[in-house]
Amino acid sequence: TPFLAQGLADNEANIKAERKSRSALRQAGILHDGWYAERPKKARPLLMVIDDMSQRTQGSASGDSYTEKLHAVLDKLQLSSLVTNFTARHDEAHTLFEKDSLGLVWNDAQWDPDFLRQWWPLLKKDGGLLLLHNVIGNGPETRWCVASPRRVMRELFPAEKFEFLTLLEPHKSYQGSVALLRRLDPSRAPSKWAYLWGGKQGVETYSNVFEALGRVAGPPPP
């Protein structure tokens, strides 16, 4: 939790620096003009942690002492304002959020079709990310026992559009993979398609990479 919260704080600091008029990136025109517009305060990033404490009460450590230590660390790092904690099961906590409201959901535990059914509609329609561990088995005997979120998604939400990528973590004996699903809004799909260096017949093509990317070509090499 502190690691993720620090990442949010670092990102905020970078954005603030890039928006200054004397920023080298801004002066060079590297980023789109819209990037420099100030965001409303309600748009500030927030890490919402949902923990059912099932792994916090083993041995001598209680869930309460874990929470106290966590808040002490966040206070020391001045990150408390970026973190909100909920003690709940994920199959209950989804009711805390509105549809099309979350930029990223990361399930760092087990998942099943019910999890996708409950949490997918909460992601922002255009670009919301869902991360899942345990999409393949653990160890050499069950490595290719696949729990495919892509197949489950197609069964649960046949009309939804999304991008899908699985990253293997072969060095880990547990949770040896993570799947990324990115929600797409069909209403924002581009109306114009073109190919660089060939493509489908009857579709516009470009031979110059700068023209295809909408960039101004520099002077020809000497």
C-alpha positions, 0 to 999 in steps of 0.5 A: 500500500505505501509503495502504490501510494508513493507512486501516486504522490510521485506522479502528482509531483511530476505533473505539477512540475510539467505544467509550469511555464518554464518546464522544458517539456512544455516549452518543447511542445512535447505534450498535448496542450490539454495535458497542461490544463489544471484538474479540479480537486476532485480529480486528485488520484486516490488509492482505495484499499479493500482488505478482508483481513483474512491474512492479517489475523494469523499468528500474534498479529491482529487485523487492528494492529496491522491497520494501526501500523499501516496508518503510522507508515502512511502518516510518516511518509505524508501519504495518508491523504491519498489512501482510503481503507475499507475492511470488507470482502470484494464481493461486498465492497463493489457496492461502495462504488458507482458504475463507470467511476474507477480508473484501475481495479487490481485484484491481488488475490483469487478471482472468479466470474462473479468478481468480473460480473461485479467489478467490470461495470465499475471501470471507466468506459474508455480506458479503465484497467482491470488487473488479475493475478492467478490466470494460470496455474502455479509450478511446472505441473499446473503451469498451463492450467488456464483460467481465462478472464478473456473467455469469461468476459466474452461470456458475461459481457458479449457486447463489451469491447476490451484489450487483453494482455497476460504477463507471465511471472515465471520467477514466482512460485505463487501468483505467477501471472497477471492479466490486464484488461482495458475497457474500451468505449465503442462510441469513441472508436475512430471513424477513420482508418489508415495503414502505413506501408500497405494494408487492406485494399481500398483503405487509405495508406501512407508512405511517409511515417511523419505524415501518418503520425500527424507530425511535421517532418524534419529537414532531410538528412545531409 
